[in-house]
Amino acid sequence: VPALDLNGQEGIILANTRMNPGGTVQSNGGLEITSAITNAKGLTIADGLAGYTGGFVVFSGTSANTYSGTTTVNGAILRLNKRISASSGNKDGTFHSGENPNPEDTGEDALNVAAIPGDLVLNLGAIYDSGNQIANNANLIIHSGTFFLNGSNNSGSASNETIKSLTMTGGGVSSGSGNGNTFNVNGNLDLSGGSISL
């Protein structure tokens, strides 16, 4: 599917967990969206099982999400991993209509595209940012949960991210096990709670 068009509505994604017949959690459930998400007035990502934060959603693929409004994470795990390969484009690394970039290339020549086009709110859960996934003019607001500056909390890779402002009333920003992370906040930094560990 080239695009997931939400027809001007607010989107809600429930990242459900897989259950045993007896009603206990068997394993974390997940959803990977490789298409661009378009034409939405905000997007909420939540775990479908109240009180459990095991469900996850991955934004991947080679096309940027272009919906408007705020992305809100309520209890789920959101992994941001959209990118295109510079080696698949022309010699100058650009792409033109009809060219097919290689989404499997995640090396140093991979170029990231925006997974989060606007403001991002983390109320509970975790966000794993593989680098340059959030629009530079976006505000990040963390009430609870952890924003990791790498693709997973044990990836060991470094990530770079630039945002407009950071507001924290709780939760945290962490490098996980990544080294050499860069986290640029171009505007206001309001820390009334939470912690930053880079």
C-alpha positions in Angstrom: 0.0 0.0 0.0 1.7 3.3 -1.1 -0.1 5.4 1.5 -2.4 4.9 4.5 -4.9 7.7 4.0 -7.0 8.4 7.1 -9.5 10.6 5.3 -9.0 13.7 7.5 -9.9 11.8 10.7 -7.8 11.3 13.9 -6.1 8.0 13.7 -6.0 5.5 16.6 -3.6 2.5 16.5 -4.0 -0.2 19.2 -0.8 -2.3 19.6 -2.4 -5.4 21.1 -0.6 -8.1 22.9 -1.0 -11.8 22.0 -3.0 -13.7 24.7 -3.1 -17.3 25.8 -6.5 -19.0 25.7 -6.6 -18.6 29.5 -6.3 -14.8 29.2 -2.6 -14.4 30.2 -0.1 -12.6 28.1 1.8 -15.0 25.8 4.0 -12.5 24.0 4.1 -8.9 22.9 2.1 -8.1 19.8 3.3 -5.7 17.1 2.4 -3.9 14.0 4.8 -2.6 11.3 3.6 0.2 9.1 5.8 0.6 6.0 3.4 2.9 4.1 3.3 6.7 4.5 0.5 7.8 6.8 -1.4 10.7 5.3 -4.4 13.0 5.7 -4.9 12.5 9.4 -5.7 15.1 12.2 -3.3 13.6 14.7 -2.5 10.0 15.6 -2.8 8.1 18.9 -0.8 4.9 19.5 -1.9 2.9 22.5 -1.6 -0.6 23.9 -4.9 -2.4 23.5 -4.6 -4.1 26.9 -5.1 -1.7 29.8 -2.2 -1.5 32.2 0.1 -3.5 30.0 2.8 -1.8 27.9 4.0 -4.6 25.7 2.4 -3.9 22.4 4.5 -2.1 19.8 4.2 -0.2 16.5 7.0 0.3 14.0 7.0 3.2 11.5 9.3 2.0 8.7 9.5 2.2 5.0 10.9 4.8 2.6 8.1 7.5 2.5 7.7 10.2 5.1 4.5 10.4 7.1 2.7 13.6 6.2 -0.4 13.7 8.5 -1.0 16.9 10.6 -1.6 17.2 14.3 0.0 15.6 17.3 1.3 12.0 17.7 0.4 10.7 21.1 1.8 7.5 22.7 -0.3 6.0 25.5 1.3 2.8 26.9 2.7 1.3 23.7 6.2 1.0 22.3 6.8 3.1 19.2 9.9 2.4 17.0 10.8 5.1 14.5 12.8 3.7 11.6 11.9 5.3 8.3 14.8 5.7 5.8 15.9 5.6 2.2 19.3 4.6 0.8 21.5 7.3 -0.7 23.3 4.6 -2.6 20.1 3.7 -4.5 19.7 7.2 -5.8 21.7 9.2 -8.3 25.3 10.0 -7.7 24.3 13.1 -5.8 22.1 11.0 -3.5 18.8 12.5 -4.8 15.8 10.6 -6.0 13.4 11.3 -8.8 9.9 10.1 -9.5 9.9 6.4 -10.5 13.2 5.5 -8.8 13.0 2.7 -6.3 15.2 3.2 -3.2 16.4 0.2 -1.4 14.7 0.1 2.1 17.0 -2.7 3.3 20.0 -0.4 3.3 20.4 0.9 6.9 24.1 1.6 6.7 25.9 5.0 6.9 24.6 6.0 3.5 21.0 5.7 4.5 19.0 8.9 4.6 16.2 9.2 7.2 12.8 10.5 6.4 10.3 11.9 8.9 8.3 9.3 10.8 6.8 12.0 13.1 5.7 15.1 11.1 4.5 17.2 14.1 4.4 17.4 17.8 5.0 14.2 19.9 3.5 13.4 23.3 4.7 10.4 25.4 2.2 9.7 28.2 3.4 6.1 29.0 5.4 3.5 27.2 8.6 4.0 25.1 9.8 5.6 21.9 12.9 4.3 20.1 14.3 6.8 17.7 16.7 5.5 15.1 17.8 9.1 14.2 16.4 12.1 12.4 12.8 10.7 12.6 11.0 13.8 14.0 10.4 17.0 12.2 12.9 19.7 13.4 10.0 22.1 14.2 8.2 19.6 16.5 7.7 19.9 20.2 8.4 16.8 22.3 6.4 16.5 25.5 7.1 13.6 28.0 4.8 12.9 31.0 5.8 9.3 31.6 7.8 6.6 29.8 11.2 6.8 28.1 12.4 8.3 24.8 15.4 6.4 23.6 17.9 7.9 21.2 18.5 4.7 19.3 16.6 2.1 17.4 16.3 -0.2 20.5 17.5 0.0 24.1 20.4 -2.3 23.4 21.3 -1.5 19.8 24.6 0.2 20.6 24.2 2.6 17.7 24.2 6.3 17.9 21.3 8.5 16.9 21.0 12.2 16.1 17.7 14.1 16.6 16.7 17.7 16.4 13.5 19.1 17.8 12.1 22.6 18.5 11.4 22.2 22.2 11.3 19.6 25.0 8.9 19.7 28.0 9.2 17.0 30.7 6.9 16.5 33.7 8.1 13.0 34.2 9.6 10.1 32.3 13.0 10.2 30.7 15.3 10.7 27.7 18.0 8.0 27.5 20.7 7.0 25.1 20.0 3.3 26.0 23.3 1.6 25.2 24.0 3.9 22.2 27.2 5.9 22.1 27.8 9.3 20.5 24.2 10.4 20.5 23.3 14.0 19.6 20.0 15.5 20.9 19.5 19.1 19.7 16.7 21.2 21.3 16.5 24.5 19.2 14.0 26.2 21.5 12.7 26.0 25.0 13.7 23.3 27.5 11.1 23.0 30.3 12.0 20.3 32.9 9.6 20.2 35.8 10.2 16.4 36.3 11.8 13.4 34.7 15.5 12.8 33.8 17.8 13.0 30.9 20.7 10.5 30.6 22.8 10.8 27.5 
